[in-house]
Structure formats: C-alpha cells, structure tokens
C-alpha cells in the first residue's frame, strides 16, 4: 500500500465578528503550520474564493509559497483553486515556480467554481466552465512539458511558446467536483479526485474502471469534515458558532445547490446531523479512517480543517495536538 498523507485544510477566513488584524491572522496560522509539520502532519491544503467579507483566501499560490518557505517536508496543495477564473499560462508559471521553490512538494488541485460574482468580475461565463477547465488543464500539462504549448481551443489559444522555468517535478493535477459529470471528468483528465467529505468516491472509482484504468491510476485526496476531540460533543458546544458560520456561508454561495432552495441550518445540532461533519474521538476516528482506507485503497491524502472561521489558533491547536498524539501514530502503525 502506498503511503497515506494526513494533513490540514485552510480557508483563511477571518470573519468580521471575530476579526483579527490580517497580518496577525496570517502570521499565527503560518506558525501553526510549521509547528504542525513538526508534530507529524504531512500536508497542507488551501482553498480559493474572491470578494468575501471574511477574506476567504483569494491568492492561494502566494500563501502556498509562504508555507513552502517555512516547511521542509510537508506537501503543499490547493483544494481547491478555481482554474476557470484564471489565465492557465499564468497558473502554469506560478505552479512551476512553486514546485521548484518547494523541491517538488506542490500539488495543484482545481475545480470549476460556482459563484456568479466571481465569474462576472473575471469576465467568464458559468456556462463555459466545462471547456474552461478542460482546456486549462490541457494547457497546464503542455506548459510543463518543456516543449512549445501550441494549443488552440474554444476559450484559449497559446502559440509556439515555451513556458520557463520547467518544473523538475511536475505538480499532480487534481480535480474536484460533487456532481457525476465533474467526477467523471476527474477520472478522465486529472491525476486524481478531490473529494469533499467523501462525496463521489464510488462514482470516481467506477469511472476509472469504465475508462479502462486501474483504481491505482487515480489518487483520491479526501477533505475530511471530521471533528476529532477527546469529547466531540463538548468541542462542538465550544465552537458551534464557528461551525455554523462555515457551513451556512457555503450554502448562501450555492455550494450545495441553488441557495434559494437550500435552507440554512438553524443551529449547530442540525448542521452536524444533516451536514458533512463527523464527531469522532480518537478510537472512532481510527476505526472510521481505517475503514475508508480499506474500502478505497487509492486514498493518498486525508486532511482536516485546522480551525473553523473565527476560531482561535489556540483552540484549533488543541485538536491538532490530540490528532498528532492519539490518532496519527496508530493509523501509521
């Protein structure tokens, strides 16, 4: 069995209700990530959105380079970056630089996006998302080949240009999605699938086989919504407002369906019961995670929210310490 990485997931949200100065906010979390590497976490994953009151990460590749500079072995990736909003050549250049600066520790996870405001500002159409993502990934791969790109499609045209410097280790390209066409696309054109909360893994593995690929040909990168604590119910009581803020903001944006027909959760109890969150102590986490690894042998990374929007680093550190001491050693044994 290939090594499985266990890591952390960051959205860098700093909501007005609990807001810190952003310079302090970033400094604390970068220090936390460096400490997490020393504690035994293997990876760090970053998200992307724009025009958010809480500062949700608009520049994940900039943040990724800061993390790479502060770590030695930890893999750094995006889960996920909104590729249709960007010029794929610029993304290819930045990702290549990141790969070189990190000694090959960077992976690029992308998705098609869903917020109208973002597409409007960056002069893209939501209806063009499938072609934007497919052409974007094709250009990324050609850009890292060391050969002229020479690509012409519906949305992009890149001529007889070589993109330099060429990465010595090409970043893996992972593709996320929650609906069947997006998941099948990940099996077809990406190196692996970004699964949110375990959604879509069966569809992805079936799609690999239908395309004549082996399960081992596609990595699963699992963003896990498990809340792991010695007393998970007490933990939820302590940080419930932050959990509720996180999930309801996603619902407002349309992450889980049209906002007008997807009701907000009224309280954290309903969010836990009906959402993606799982409440686990160490024993339960080990049982559930081992079950996932046995069922899906192509899982390559499992990462957890480091802390919830507005929650202090000190509060998040308590869970990270518990996972590092009580969960990771037993999973690796």
C-alpha positions in Angstrom: 0.0 0.0 0.0 1.3 3.5 -0.9 1.9 5.9 2.0 -1.1 8.0 3.0 -0.6 11.6 4.0 -2.5 13.2 6.8 -2.8 16.9 6.7 -4.6 20.2 7.4 -7.1 22.3 5.4 -7.2 26.1 5.5 -9.6 28.6 4.1 -8.1 31.6 6.0 -11.4 33.1 6.8 -11.3 36.0 9.2 -15.0 36.9 9.8 -15.8 40.5 11.0 -17.5 39.1 14.1 -14.2 37.7 15.4 -11.8 39.6 13.1 -8.1 39.9 13.9 -5.7 42.2 12.0 -4.9 40.2 8.9 -1.1 40.5 9.4 -1.5 38.9 12.8 -4.0 36.4 11.5 -1.7 35.1 8.7 1.4 35.1 11.0 -0.3 32.9 13.6 -1.5 30.4 11.1 1.8 30.2 9.3 3.5 29.5 12.6 0.8 26.9 13.3 1.5 25.1 10.0 5.3 25.0 10.7 4.5 23.5 14.2 2.1 21.0 12.7 4.9 19.7 10.4 7.0 19.1 13.5 4.0 17.3 15.1 3.8 14.9 12.2 1.3 16.3 9.8 2.2 15.6 6.1 0.3 18.1 4.0 -1.4 21.4 3.9 -4.2 22.3 1.5 -5.6 25.7 0.6 -8.8 26.9 -0.9 -9.8 29.9 -3.1 -12.7 32.4 -3.3 -12.9 36.1 -4.0 -14.8 39.2 -2.8 -15.6 37.7 0.6 -16.2 39.9 3.6 -14.2 37.4 5.8 -11.1 37.5 3.5 -11.5 33.8 2.3 -8.2 33.0 0.6 -8.1 35.0 -2.7 -4.4 34.1 -3.5 -3.7 30.5 -2.6 -0.5 30.2 -4.6 1.0 33.2 -2.7 0.1 31.6 0.6 1.4 28.3 -0.6 4.8 29.8 -1.3 5.0 31.2 2.2 4.1 27.8 3.6 6.7 26.1 1.4 9.4 28.5 2.7 8.5 27.7 6.3 8.4 23.9 6.0 10.8 21.2 5.0 8.9 18.0 4.1 5.2 18.9 4.2 3.4 18.7 0.9 1.5 21.9 -0.1 -1.5 21.8 -2.3 -4.7 23.6 -3.3 -8.1 22.0 -2.6 -9.1 23.7 -4.5 -8.2 26.6 -6.9 -10.8 28.0 -9.3 -9.0 27.4 -12.6 -11.7 28.8 -14.9 -11.2 32.3 -13.4 -7.5 32.3 -14.3 -5.2 32.5 -17.3 -3.9 28.9 -17.4 -0.5 30.0 -18.6 0.0 32.3 -15.5 -1.2 29.4 -13.3 1.3 27.1 -15.0 4.1 29.6 -14.5 3.3 30.1 -10.8 2.8 26.4 -10.1 6.1 25.6 -11.8 7.9 28.2 -9.7 6.2 26.8 -6.5 7.3 23.3 -7.4 10.9 24.4 -7.9 10.9 26.5 -4.7 9.4 23.6 -2.6 11.7 20.9 -4.1 8.7 19.2 -5.8 6.3 19.4 -2.8 3.5 21.2 -4.5 0.3 19.7 -6.0 -2.4 21.7 -7.9 -6.0 20.9 -7.1 -8.6 22.7 -9.2 -12.3 22.9 -9.7 -14.8 24.7 -11.9 -16.4 27.1 -9.4 -20.0 28.2 -8.9 -20.2 31.8 -7.7 -21.7 34.2 -10.2 -20.0 37.2 -8.8 -16.6 35.7 -9.3 -17.2 34.8 -12.9 -18.7 38.2 -13.7 -15.7 40.1 -12.4 -13.2 37.9 -14.2 -15.2 38.1 -17.4 -16.0 34.4 -17.6 -19.3 32.7 -18.2 -20.6 30.0 -15.9 -21.9 28.1 -18.9 -18.3 27.9 -20.2 -17.0 26.1 -17.1 -16.6 22.6 -18.7 -14.5 23.9 -21.6 -12.6 26.4 -19.4 -11.5 23.6 -17.0 -10.7 21.0 -19.7 -8.7 23.5 -21.8 -7.0 24.9 -18.8 -5.7 21.5 -17.7 -4.5 20.7 -21.2 -2.5 24.0 -21.2 -1.1 23.3 -17.8 0.3 19.9 -18.9 1.7 21.3 -22.2 3.2 24.2 -20.3 5.2 21.9 -18.0 6.5 19.7 -20.8 9.4 21.9 -21.8 8.1 22.0 -25.3 6.1 24.7 -27.1 2.5 24.8 -25.9 0.8 25.2 -29.3 -2.8 24.9 -28.1 -6.0 26.2 -29.8 -9.4 25.7 -28.2 -12.8 27.3 -27.7 -11.6 29.5 -24.9 -7.8 29.8 -25.1 -5.1 30.0 -27.7 -1.4 29.7 -26.9 1.1 29.7 -29.7 4.6 28.5 -30.2 5.7 29.4 -26.7 7.8 27.6 -24.2 6.9 28.2 -20.5 10.0 28.5 -18.4 11.3 27.5 -16.0 10.1 24.0 -16.4 9.3 22.2 -13.1 11.8 19.4 -12.3 8.8 17.6 -10.6 5.5 18.2 -12.4 2.8 19.0 -9.9 0.0 16.5 -9.8 -3.3 17.9 -11.1 -6.2 17.0 -9.0 -9.8 17.9 -10.0 -12.7 18.3 -7.6 -16.5 18.1 -8.1 -19.7 16.9 -6.4 -21.9 16.0 -9.4 -21.4 13.0 -11.6 -20.2 14.7 -14.8 -17.5 16.6 -12.9 -16.4 13.4 -11.1 -16.2 11.5 -14.4 -14.1 14.4 -15.8 -11.7 14.0 -12.9 -11.2 10.3 -13.8 -10.7 11.2 -17.5 -8.3 14.2 -17.4 -6.8 14.6 -13.9 -4.3 12.7 -11.8 -6.8 12.3 -9.0 -10.1 13.4 -7.5 -10.6 15.9 -4.7 -13.4 14.5 -2.6 -15.3 16.8 -0.2 -16.5 14.8 2.8 -16.2 11.5 0.9 -18.8 12.6 -1.7 -18.3 10.9 -5.1 -15.6 8.4 -4.4 -17.6 5.4 -5.6 -18.5 7.3 -8.8 -14.9 8.2 -9.4 -13.5 4.7 -9.0 -16.3 3.3 -11.2 -15.4 6.0 -13.8 -11.7 4.9 -13.7 -12.7 1.3 -14.5 -15.1 2.3 -17.2 -12.3 4.2 -18.9 -10.0 1.2 -18.8 -7.9 2.4 -15.9 -6.9 0.7 -12.7 -8.1 2.1 -9.4 -4.5 2.8 -8.5 -4.2 5.0 -11.6 -6.2 7.7 -9.8 -5.4 9.3 -6.4 -8.2 10.3 -4.0 -7.5 13.4 -2.0 -10.0 13.5 0.8 -11.1 16.7 2.5 -12.5 15.2 5.7 -15.0 17.1 7.8 -14.3 15.1 10.9 -14.1 17.0 14.2 -11.7 14.9 16.3 -11.5 15.6 20.0 -11.5 13.6 23.3 -15.1 14.8 23.9 -16.5 15.8 20.4 -19.9 16.9 21.8 -18.2 19.3 24.3 -16.0 20.5 21.4 -19.0 21.3 19.3 -20.6 23.1 22.2 -17.5 25.3 22.4 -17.0 26.1 18.7 -20.6 25.7 17.4 -20.9 29.3 16.3 -17.9 28.9 14.1 -19.1 25.6 12.6 -22.5 27.1 11.8 -20.9 30.1 10.2 -18.8 27.9 7.9 -21.5 25.7 6.6 -24.1 28.4 6.2 -21.8 30.6 4.2 -21.2 27.8 1.7 -25.0 27.3 1.5 -25.5 31.0 0.8 -23.0 30.8 -2.1 -24.6 27.8 -3.7 -22.0 25.2 -2.9 -24.7 22.6 -2.1 -27.3 23.6 -4.6 -29.3 26.7 -5.6 -29.3 29.0 -2.5 -33.0 29.9 -2.9 -33.9 26.2 -2.5 -31.2 25.1 0.0 -32.2 26.2 3.5 -29.6 27.4 6.0 -29.1 25.3 9.2 -30.8 26.9 12.1 -28.4 25.6 14.7 -25.2 23.6 15.0 -27.1 20.4 16.1 -28.9 20.3 12.7 -25.7 21.1 10.9 -23.9 18.2 12.5 -26.9 15.8 12.0 -27.6 16.7 8.4 -24.3 18.1 7.1 -20.9 16.8 6.2 -19.4 16.9 9.8 -18.5 13.8 11.7 -17.9 13.8 15.5 -15.1 11.4 16.4 -12.9 10.7 19.4 -9.5 9.0 18.7 -10.9 5.5 18.7 -13.8 6.3 16.4 -11.5 8.3 14.1 -9.1 5.3 13.7 -12.0 2.9 13.1 -13.7 5.1 10.5 -10.5 6.2 8.7 -9.1 2.7 8.5 -12.5 1.6 7.1 -12.1 4.2 4.4 -8.6 3.2 3.6 -9.5 -0.5 3.3 -12.5 0.3 1.1 -10.7 2.8 -1.1 -7.0 1.8 -1.4 -6.3 4.7 -3.8 -6.8 7.3 -1.0 -3.5 9.2 -0.9 -4.3 12.1 1.5 -6.8 12.8 4.2 -6.9 16.3 5.6 -8.9 18.1 8.3 -10.0 21.7 8.9 -7.3 23.2 11.1 -9.8 25.5 12.7 -13.1 27.0 11.8 -13.8 30.6 10.7 -13.2 32.9 13.6 -11.9 30.2 15.9 -8.6 31.0 17.6 -5.4 29.2 16.7 -5.1 28.1 20.3 -8.5 26.4 20.1 -7.6 24.6 16.9 -4.2 23.6 18.3 -5.9 21.5 20.9 -7.5 19.3 18.3 -4.3 19.2 16.2 -2.3 18.1 19.3 -4.8 15.4 20.0 -4.8 14.1 16.5 -1.0 14.1 16.4 -0.6 12.3 19.6 -3.6 9.9 19.7 -4.6 9.3 16.0 -1.7 9.6 13.6 0.7 7.1 15.2 -2.0 4.4 15.4 -3.0 5.0 11.8 0.6 4.7 10.6 1.2 1.6 12.6 
